[in-house]
């Protein structure tokens, strides 16, 4: 396989998912849109890199160094770093100015690079040191909850914590769910009706923008296509 991915959910309210990947014999992949920011670490030819990668609002074709090993912590919606305004991170990444085989720089301090099993302990330390904070209302709203505050307050808090609007997050997560259903063999019309798209052209535009694939390509799972970045099941489909 060109990309060997492993991922797991997390019991930390600050962490959405933890993943790792190995690339072999692949030059490019399609990085699908995501509403979450990540801390990402990768090693290639003996050199270690670390970066904060923000939410991505469109699918992009990106280079993949052959033989590289990657590890990432995907943070929950509502979790942010006060020293890096979320709006600054959307569709961009900030690489650590210095990284070694065991350490990297974040907020001007040196941190030990965590591993796949110890991600939650690392994040707990970030929380204790005030590097990472969380607005639980945002995570609840994104999951479909009904907050006891006004709509404008919700909009401000979602934007402050994620850099995105609530509508953008829903569109991205709905496209992810559609891609999973199509990959499992669901018919485009069924996916259109199930997820509340207006019609199949609406579904097609969403898939092209956020996933970089057509419904036919997802259904066929053509091995000749660029591999997709991590695509995992979510608990519930997003609203329209």
C-alpha positions in Angstrom: 0.0 0.0 0.0 1.4 3.5 -0.8 0.0 5.0 2.4 -0.3 2.8 5.5 -2.5 4.7 8.0 -3.4 3.8 11.6 -5.6 6.0 13.7 -7.6 5.9 17.0 -10.1 8.0 18.8 -9.1 9.6 22.1 -10.8 9.9 25.6 -9.3 13.4 26.0 -11.8 16.2 25.5 -9.0 18.1 23.9 -8.1 15.5 21.3 -10.3 14.3 18.4 -8.0 11.7 17.0 -4.4 10.4 17.0 -2.9 8.9 13.8 0.3 7.7 12.2 1.3 7.0 8.6 4.0 5.5 6.5 4.5 6.5 2.8 6.0 4.1 0.3 6.1 4.4 -3.5 3.8 7.4 -3.6 4.7 10.8 -4.9 1.5 12.7 -4.1 -1.8 12.4 -2.1 -5.0 14.3 -1.9 -5.3 16.0 1.4 -9.0 16.3 2.1 -10.6 19.3 3.8 -10.8 19.2 7.6 -12.2 21.4 10.2 -9.7 20.5 12.9 -6.1 21.7 13.5 -3.3 19.3 14.2 0.2 19.0 15.6 2.1 16.9 13.0 5.6 15.3 13.2 7.3 13.6 10.4 10.7 12.1 9.6 12.4 11.8 6.2 16.0 10.8 5.5 16.8 11.1 9.2 15.5 14.6 9.6 12.6 15.3 11.9 10.1 18.1 11.3 7.2 19.4 13.5 4.4 21.8 12.5 1.0 23.1 13.5 -1.3 22.6 10.6 -4.6 24.5 10.6 -8.0 23.6 9.2 -8.1 23.1 5.5 -11.2 24.4 3.6 -10.6 22.6 0.3 -9.0 19.4 -0.9 -5.4 19.8 -2.2 -2.9 17.6 -4.0 0.3 17.6 -2.0 3.7 16.0 -2.2 4.5 13.0 -0.1 8.2 12.2 0.6 8.8 8.6 -0.2 9.7 6.5 2.9 8.5 9.2 5.3 7.0 8.4 8.7 4.3 10.8 10.1 2.5 11.1 13.4 -0.2 13.6 14.3 -2.5 14.7 17.0 -5.8 16.1 15.7 -7.4 18.4 18.2 -11.1 18.6 19.0 -13.2 21.6 17.7 -13.2 24.2 20.5 -9.5 23.5 21.4 -7.1 26.2 20.5 -3.7 27.8 21.3 -4.1 31.4 22.5 -0.7 32.4 21.1 -1.7 31.3 17.6 -5.1 32.7 16.7 -7.1 30.0 14.8 -7.9 32.3 11.9 -4.2 32.6 11.3 -3.9 28.9 10.8 -6.7 28.3 8.3 -5.4 26.8 5.1 -1.8 27.1 6.3 0.8 25.5 8.5 3.6 26.8 10.8 6.7 24.6 11.0 8.7 24.6 14.2 11.8 26.7 13.9 13.9 23.9 15.4 13.3 20.2 15.8 15.6 17.3 16.7 15.0 13.6 16.9 13.4 14.1 20.3 12.4 17.7 20.7 10.7 20.6 19.0 9.8 24.3 19.7 6.3 25.5 20.5 5.5 28.9 22.0 9.1 29.6 22.4 9.7 26.5 24.6 11.3 23.2 23.9 9.1 20.1 24.2 9.7 16.4 24.0 8.1 14.9 20.9 5.3 12.5 22.0 4.5 9.1 20.5 1.3 7.5 19.3 0.6 6.0 22.7 1.5 9.0 24.8 -0.3 11.7 22.9 -2.9 12.4 25.6 -0.2 12.8 28.3 1.6 15.2 26.1 -1.6 17.2 25.5 -2.4 17.2 29.2 1.0 18.9 29.8 0.2 21.5 27.1 -3.1 22.2 29.0 -1.4 22.5 32.4 1.1 25.0 30.9 -1.6 27.1 29.3 -0.5 26.4 25.7 -3.8 24.8 24.8 -7.3 25.9 26.0 -10.8 24.7 25.3 -14.2 26.1 24.9 -16.5 23.1 25.5 -19.5 24.9 24.0 -17.9 24.8 20.6 -17.3 21.1 20.6 -20.9 20.6 21.8 -22.4 22.8 19.1 -20.3 21.1 16.3 -21.6 17.8 17.6 -25.2 19.1 17.2 -25.9 20.3 20.7 -28.3 23.2 21.5 -26.4 25.8 23.7 -28.1 28.1 26.2 -26.6 31.2 24.6 -27.7 33.3 21.7 -26.9 32.6 18.1 -24.5 35.5 17.7 -22.6 34.5 20.8 -22.3 30.9 19.4 -21.0 32.2 16.1 -18.4 34.4 17.7 -17.2 31.6 19.9 -17.0 29.0 17.1 -15.0 31.5 14.9 -12.7 32.4 17.8 -11.9 28.7 18.6 -11.7 27.3 15.1 -11.2 30.1 12.6 -14.2 28.8 10.7 -17.9 29.4 10.6 -20.3 26.9 12.0 -21.7 26.4 8.4 -18.2 25.7 7.0 -17.6 23.1 9.6 -20.9 21.4 8.9 -20.2 21.4 5.1 -16.7 19.9 5.6 -17.9 17.1 7.9 -20.9 16.3 5.8 -18.7 15.9 2.7 -16.4 13.5 4.8 -19.5 11.5 5.7 -20.6 11.4 2.1 -17.2 10.2 1.0 -17.3 7.4 3.5 -20.7 6.2 2.5 -19.9 6.2 -1.2 -16.7 4.3 -0.5 -18.8 1.7 1.3 -20.9 1.3 -1.8 -23.9 3.6 -1.1 -25.6 5.0 -4.2 -25.1 8.8 -4.8 -28.9 9.3 -4.7 -29.1 7.6 -1.4 -26.3 9.7 0.0 -27.9 12.8 -1.3 -31.1 12.1 0.5 -29.6 10.7 3.6 -27.3 13.7 4.2 -29.7 16.4 3.1 -28.0 17.7 -0.1 -30.4 19.6 -2.4 -29.7 17.3 -5.3 -26.9 15.2 -6.8 -25.2 18.2 -8.5 -25.0 19.7 -5.0 -23.4 16.5 -3.7 -21.0 16.5 -6.6 -19.8 20.1 -6.0 -19.3 19.4 -2.3 -17.3 16.3 -3.0 -15.1 18.0 -5.6 -14.4 21.0 -3.2 -13.8 19.2 0.0 -12.7 15.6 -1.0 -11.2 16.2 -4.4 -13.1 13.2 -5.9 -16.3 12.5 -7.8 -18.9 10.1 -6.5 -17.9 7.6 -9.1 -14.2 7.7 -8.1 -15.1 7.2 -4.5 -17.5 4.4 -5.3 -14.9 2.7 -7.6 -11.9 3.3 -5.2 -9.6 3.4 -8.2 -6.1 2.4 -7.1 -4.7 4.6 -9.9 -6.0 7.7 -8.1 -3.8 9.6 -5.7 -4.4 8.2 -2.2 -6.6 10.2 0.2 -5.4 11.5 3.5 -6.9 10.0 6.6 -10.6 9.4 6.1 -12.4 7.9 9.1 -15.9 7.4 10.3 -17.5 10.1 12.3 -20.3 9.6 14.9 -23.0 11.6 13.1 -23.6 13.2 9.8 -23.5 17.0 9.7 -26.6 19.0 9.0 -27.1 20.9 5.8 
